[in-house]
């Protein structure tokens, strides 16, 4: 039984338990069969049962079980604590399995003992850590990728791209058959929603399904990759990774001026297929690259997107918190490592020393934050010649205006005095209130006025001007008009202001001295450090950074190291993200952590093939995407194979397409698309959809910083919604939109009652259901059966079954009668029919089939 049919059949309060779920609990992950994680499973067992005798305070037999390094070091016992692959030879397993340990306590639960056994048998993953600060590590992710050979397979007909050979080789090893292809209707919907984040229109679906061209799939995917909507959809994925928001967080949550330009930069970068090495370089050092311009400088907004406290308790600590955010975002987004954990001490689980941390921090230490006390500032961006020309022209215009403005102000001041004298009364007796304050505001230079004074001038300037003109002589008015006209002409001739960017800046080639901070405390500086990268990556000697007239050159130096072909991480990390955004989970499931404590790749050779292929293609992201979407692996059906499910319950071997819920923005955008209300306008300042009062009142100052947009602007794609940290659009928040305080590697997927309540009762979804009902009546006419068919075509990208059609007709008839009986005053037949159709549309928009990608 299809999800939509079920939703219609049980349209009662019980639907609250159905909406946004999926049959069989698709989001629940069975962890059976996977090697236990040291950090998530083994370390908690040791913490509960062993550290009281083998921890920080007490080290019985000289054994410390707190970290991988101390476990490998062992104690003064009779043998190694852990022998990888052999629980029986490992002292820790011997002691817990025979009940000798914990000393004087109860024997560990059998489940814990078996977890330790399975961990050791699988090679004790997590113990391959090198000494912190070491220049050598055998960890797979710290070794440069080498292009593997494409494996030979038996079922060669299934192989469309090299990806399939790597996947099929693993399936054949385990006796799992290759999956069949999904049907054309499913595939066309999958392609549209994955590549542009919008469902196909009925005619687009029909054209693909009925096409007999052998290259139709390639033509479709190439067309979608070339559409501007592709950049809007894929930019959202990257914005998660870089903790994108347009406000500072904390109580006041002030606006980051012009931060939206970075969002537009990312959209354009994806649409233009900007090579990833250039994409990385511009975000880290766009102001230091040759030919630096507005685009590359705005890219560095990436560095400044984190939270910012406009009134920190300790300014120096806050400064290092800001730099830590920059370092953390850079290392997580591009390198996939948890380097920021070494801020106060050597990393407990990775080969990163505290010195490594501060050497990397020294790269960002020269950055300065534009601000005026609590006020965030942006900066003009552009080439040196553009900025110089603009500054020269602006200075010239200011110099021309200054004497004219001075004379005009002096004349107005004299007229004001004359006006007061002629009235021979207190200011309050004049013809409008707040006159004295307005006069004071006008007499103050415009750039010195407070916000209250600006508001007064705007409110009363025209009226006061009329009073002054009435008071002035004809000659004085002529003089005012002449000066005003000359000022206006000069202002009109000003050059257009270059774009303003929300960026850090450096003001010279001499960087500050960076010290290692003892225990991370800025008031206890240790040794001076020079810029560098973690020693474990430093096998190749690097040239020193080259300073420029306005910059230390350190960030460009870092970007060049990161984009070297022999960098072990960057290419792997980004192709893994691309894979995740296509399949829901990366080949490495811990997308921000490729370190020792992260997950191992399910297909290591495939990961290295894609990484080396990316570099060989000129870092071309769309090339990797074509390999993916043209593969049989990505085009597989979602059928469940009982044998495969027993062999691989986590479905990590890709023996079927794993259905998953669409992200929040895609659900919202799809509702707008099928209702016919989606505004395709691109770029520009963000929009502010109307929020419920209860949401606005969640702020310390309700509604502060949230603007107003009309219905047309509010119906733009969700990527253009103002990203405010203290306010969230309900239909995005309940569907697990990310926390923007740190890089989001993968969104959580929850199934909760508030989701159904929001989308059944919320203003947005009900409004879209109404628009969809109106669209059905326009396009399908008055016949109920035709309306139902059209609704299914728009919402589910298919036609309804005969049973679904009968259920829909029955639902509409019963619901219309119920509305006619319950409403007071009695509605007309047309009104009742529309309300019934709206309810039917609301059910479809709340169905599994609409919100899941199959």
Secondary structure, DSSP 4 states (H G I P E B T S, - for coil): --HHHHHHHT-SGGGGGTTT--TT-TT----TTSPPPIIIIIHHHHHHHTTTTBSSS-BGGG---SSHHHHHH--SSSS-S--TT-GGG-HHHHHHHTT--STTSPPPPHHHHHHHHHHHHTT-TT--PPPTT-S----GGGS---PPPPPP-S-GGG-SSHHHHHHHHHHHHTTPPPPPBPPHHHHHHHHHHHHTSSPPPHHHHHHHHH---TTHHHHHHHHHHHSHHHHHHHHHHHHHHTT--SB--TTT--B-TTTHHHHHHHHHHHHTT--HHHHHHHHHHTTTSTT--HHHHHHGGGGG-S---TT-SSHHHHHHHHHHHHHHHHIIIII---GGGGSSSS-SSSS--HHHHHHHHHHHTT-EE-EETTEE--EE-S-HHHHHHHHHHHHHHHHHHHHHHHHHHHHHHHHHHHHHHHHTS-GGGSSSTTHHHHHHHHHS-GGG--HHHHHHHHHHHHHHHHHHHHHS-HHHHHHHHHHHHHHHHHHHTSPPPPPEE--EE--SS-PPPEEEEGGG-TTSEEEEE-----GGGTTS--PPP---SS---HHHHHHHHHTSTT-SSHHHHHHHHHHHHHHSS-SSS-TT--STTSPPPTTHHHHHHHHHHHHHTTS-HHHHHHHHHTSTTTTB-----HHHHHH-TT-TT-SS---EEPPHHHHHHHHHHHHT--B---SSS-B-----HHHHTTSSSTTTT-----HHHHTB-GGGB---TT---HHHHTTTPPPTTS--SS------HHHHHHHHH-HHHHHHHHHHHHHHHHHH-S-HHHHHHHHHHHHHSSPPPHHHHHHHHHHHHHHHHHHHHH-SSPPPHHHHHHHHHHHHHHHHHTSHHHHEE-
